[in-house]
Amino acid sequence: MTLGMFLVDDQRLVRDGLRMMIEAEDDLTVVGEAGDGRDAVARLRGVDADVVLMDVRMPVMDGVEATRQLTRLGHPARVLILTTFDLDEYVFAALRAGAAGFLLKDARQEELLAAVRGVAAGGSVVAPAATRRLIAHFVDRMPGGPAAPDDRLGLLTPREIEVLGAIAAGDTNAEVATRLHMAESTVKTHIGNLLAKLRCRDRVALVLFAFEAGVSAPD
């Protein structure tokens, strides 16, 4: 199966470099590209893409708004944000808008290729600890701190809340299993239930929810 990549960056040299890297792989191909977010949203309406590699800082429409519009449209492509700085307000906003994760532009080739395959498979490419550091940094700076508990918390069992808290603490599935004394397969079942009940697309969205609902707080 060949995965379709869509490239969004206002620098042609960056897009050309990504295209060369991706098309050297047997299982990846570039199905389109755009130089700004507005053009990307328009082009993606008629393109069957699996992953969108999205720059955040672009003219006309930035990557945050483009990600938000793609999420609103229900486009099945997963958005992977490319950024220069890992603590970037644009990145945080893009995660809230529905991006599956982020990757630094200076990442090694093997990291990028592993990231796009992981995102296409439904995973998150942001290491749990890095996710927590990023989100904690910005939630701590939000006026008034985290929001009041979300009504959706009432849908969760006590065990699911424990799993959610462990995920927000930066634990991998194996670490959650050890912390809560359960099988890793059980952890995966709980995570699946959390995604369904909270209407979250991925692990990144679960961590965001945990902070905003008060399940976990920044250190």
Secondary structure, DSSP 4 states (H G I P E B T S, - for coil): -PEEEEEE-S-HHHHHHHHHHHHTSTTEEEEEEESSHHHHHHHHTT---SEEEEESS-SSS-HHHHHHHHHHHT--PEEEEEES-SS-HHHHHHHHHT--EEEETT--HHHHHHHHHHHHTT---S-HHHHHHHHHHHHTTSTTSSPPPPGGGGGS-HHHHHHHHHHHTT--HHHHHHHHT--HHHHHHHHHHHHHHHT-SSHHHHHHHHHHTTSS---
